[in-house]
Amino acid sequence: MPSIHVNGVDHYYEWICSSENRTDKPVMVFLHGWAGSGRYWRSTARALSDRFDCLLYDMRGFGRSQIPPQQAEAIHNRGYELDTFADDLAQLLDQLELDKVYLNAHSMGASIAVFFANQYPERLEKLILTCNGVFEYDQKAFEAFYRFGGYVVKFRPQWLSQIPLMPRIFMARFLHRPIPAAEKEAFLEDFLTADYETALGTIFTAVSKKATEVMPQEFARISVPTLMISGEYDQITPAELGRKAADLSDSIKYVLIANTSHFPMLEDAPTYLSHVNSFISQREPVA
């Protein structure tokens, strides 16, 4: 299992290319969302591998990038602010000797990508953000979310994956259209194996009063060409929040994909890929 040691954690990564070995094509990096892993990007990466060498990796504490017990305290002390995950990505690219890439990020991963775009703009060709946006602070709603989120993260018995309909039940709130059963099973498995401290810590950093204050500023700072894609029926990050974020910068183009929810790249892959390919093909005006 290929991995790169980044800030105390072995980060799993994989290449998806049109040939057995990497080529001289540009590189597109994929970032997954909360409690997920890079594997749900595989079908999208395969579809884009005729134009890109695609790099998937699992962020610290998620998927196959598990935190070793002897490093748990140090990783916990480092914290779970989203910009630290952007720093992880920068170091991973350094070790792979990748200077400039395209970045395609989803949900919480898209928030991390926004920080990366503003901290390291010289390292990005273009940025694609899927199912992300800016929230307004609601103390009661956020506190209820923390209570519910804490309960969900704490009580994750592994036997849940053995219940026949559980993957379908688990993914119901995230989808408007069906996706393959194997994808649903993978999502549940990733959720059940996510590191407890990381899963809980990122809940508090991704959905917080600070995030509602900081993220609009970060979106406004984006200077690299960016595509924001929302799913029409997304219950996790409603589409209007993505549109609000896109309105904060002239560098962001906004697209709504009808009849999809939080995973438009899986629910309607042809439409998603059409928008991505169109955006990638657009030439930016010469200053």
N, C-alpha and C positions, 0 to 999 in steps of 0.2 A: 504494500500500500504506500504510494508515494506521499511524502510529507516534507514540509520545510519548517524548521524551528524558528518561530517568530515570537518574540517577547515572552519566552517561557513556555510556549505551547507548540506542540507539533501540529501544524495545520495541514490537513489532508487537501490534496489538489489533484486534478486530472485534466488532461488535454483532450479535446474533441476536435479532430482535424479530418480533412477529406482524404488524407493518406495516412499510412501507418506512422509516419514521423512528421514533426512540425515542418512547415514550409516557410517561405518568406512573405506569407500573407500578413496583413495587419492583424493585431490581436484584439479580441473582444473578451473582456472579463465579466463574469456574472456574479452578482451578489444576491444571496437568498434572504428571506425574511425571518421573523422571530420564530425560534424553535424549529426551523426547517433545516435544509441542507442544500448543497449545490445540485443534488441529483434531480430535483424537479425542473431544473433548467436543461436537462440533457436533450429533450426533443427539440427545444428551440435552438440549442447550440448545433445539433446535427443539421437542422434546416439552414443554418447560416454558415456552415463549415465550407461551403463552396466559395465564400468570400472572406472568411476569417479563420484563423486558428483560435479556437475558443477555449478559454481557461475557466474552469469551475473550481471553487474551493469552499470548504466549510469554515465558517467563522469560529473564533475562539469559543469553546464550550458547547458548540452545536455539531450535530451530525457526527462525523468521524474525527473531529478535532477536539477530542476529549481532554480535560484538564487532569494531569496526573496528581494523585493525592499529595505528593511531596511539594507540589507547586501551588496547591489550592489557596493557601494563606497569602502568598505573594500576589497571585492573580486577583484575589478578592481585594487586597489592599490597593491594587492598581485602579480598581473601580470599573464601572460599566458605562461610563459616558460614551456617547456614540462617536465622538471625535477620536477616542482611543482606538476604536475599531478601524477608523480611517487610517490611523497611523500603522496599524497592523497590515493593512492592504499595501501601503507605501513600502513597508519593509519587505513584504512578500514579493512585490514587483522588483525591488532592488536585487533580491537574491536570485530571481529568475532572469535578471538582466533585461528587464523590459522598461524602456524609457517612456514610451507614450502609447496609450491604449484607448480603445473604445470601452465604455463601461455601461453595462445593462443591469439595473438593480431593481429589486422588488420590495415593497412594503417597508419594514424597518430597515432593510438593506438599502432602500432608496434614500432614507434619511442619512444613513452613513455615507452614501455616495455624494450627497449634497455637501457634507463637510469635506469630503475628499476633493471635490471639484473646487472648493474655495481655498483649501489649504495647499493643493498641488495642481493648480490649473494648467501648468505647463506640461503635465503628464497625461492630459486628456485630449483626444481628438474630438469626440462627441460623447454625450451623456444621454442615456435613456432611463427614465424613471417610470416605474409601473406601480399604480395603486398607492399613491402617496399624496400628501397634502398638508395643509396647515389647519390645526385645531384651535378652537377657542377654549379658554379655561373655564371649567365648570367644577367648582370644588366638590359639590355633592356627588356629581357623576364620576369624577375622577376617584374619589375615595371609595365609592362603591365598586369601581373597576379594580382598584388595588385589592380590596377584600376578596372579590371573586377571583381575580388573577392569582392571588396568593394561595387560595384554596385549591385552584386547578393545578398549580405547579406542585404543591405539596403532596397532593393525593393522586399519584399516577401509577397505580399498580400495573406491573408488566402483563398481568393476565388479561388486561383489557384488549390487547392485540389478538387474543384467542377467541374473542366473542365474534361470531360470524358477521353481524351487521355493524359492528362498532366503527370500522373505518368509514362506512357510509354515513353513520350518525355523526361522527366526529367532523366530517368535512361539509355537512349540510349547510352550515351557516356561511361557508366561504364560497359556495358555488351557486350559479344560476343554471348552468348547463352541466350535463354529466361529463365526467372524465374517466379514463380507464380505472378499473378496480385496483390494479397494481399501484397506480399513483396514489390512491387514497390510502392504501396499506402503508406505503412508504412515508406519507405525511404523519400518520399515527405513530409509526415506529420512531421517526425523528423526534416527535414531541415527547414520547415516553423516555427517550435516552438523553434528552438535553440536560446539561449540567444544571443542578438546582439553583445554585447561587447566580449563575449567569442568566438563566431564564427569568428568575425573579428580579435580578438587578436591572436587566434591560427593560422590563416592564416599567420600572420606576423612572428610568431615564428617557425612554421613548415617548411615554405618555405622562407628562408632568407640566406643572405651571411654568417651569423654566423652558421646557420645549416649546410651549405656546408663545413664549416671548422671543426665543432665540431663532426658531426655524423660519419665521417670516423674514427676519433679517438675513438669514443665510440664503433663502431663495432669492431675495432681492439682489444679493451679491453675485449670483451666478453669471459668469461671463462666457462660458463655453457653450457652443450650440447644444441645446437640450430639447428632448422630446418627453413630454409628460403624457402618459396613457392612463385613463381611468376606465373602470368597468361600470356600465350603466347602473347595475343593481348591487354594487359593492356595499355591504353592510359594515365592513371593517373600517374602510376609509371611503366614505361617500364621495361620489364623483364631484360634487360641488366644491369639496375641499381641495381636490386636485386642480380644479379650474382657478380657484382663488390663489393657489400657489403659483400657477403659471402666469397669472396676471401681474405678479410682482416683478417680473424681469422680462425685458424684450428679447432675451436670449432663449426663452422657453416657448416652444410650440405645444399646443394642447390638442389632444385627440380623445374622443369618447368612443368606446367600442360597445355597441348596442348588444343587449341580451347576454351580458356577461357580468360576473361579480368580481371577486378578489383575485382570480387567476385567469385573466383573459388570454394569456399566452397558451394555456391549456384548454380553455373552454371554447375558444375560437381561434385556433392557431393560424389559419389562412389569413384572416383579417389582421391579426396582430403582426404577422410577418410582413404583410403588405405595407403597413404603416412604418414598420422599422426599416424595411428596405428602401422605401421612398425617402425617408428622413436621411438615411445614410448616403443616398445617392445625390442629395441636394448639395450643390456647391455653395460655399459661403462667399458673399461679395468681398472683393479685394478692398481693403481699407485705403 
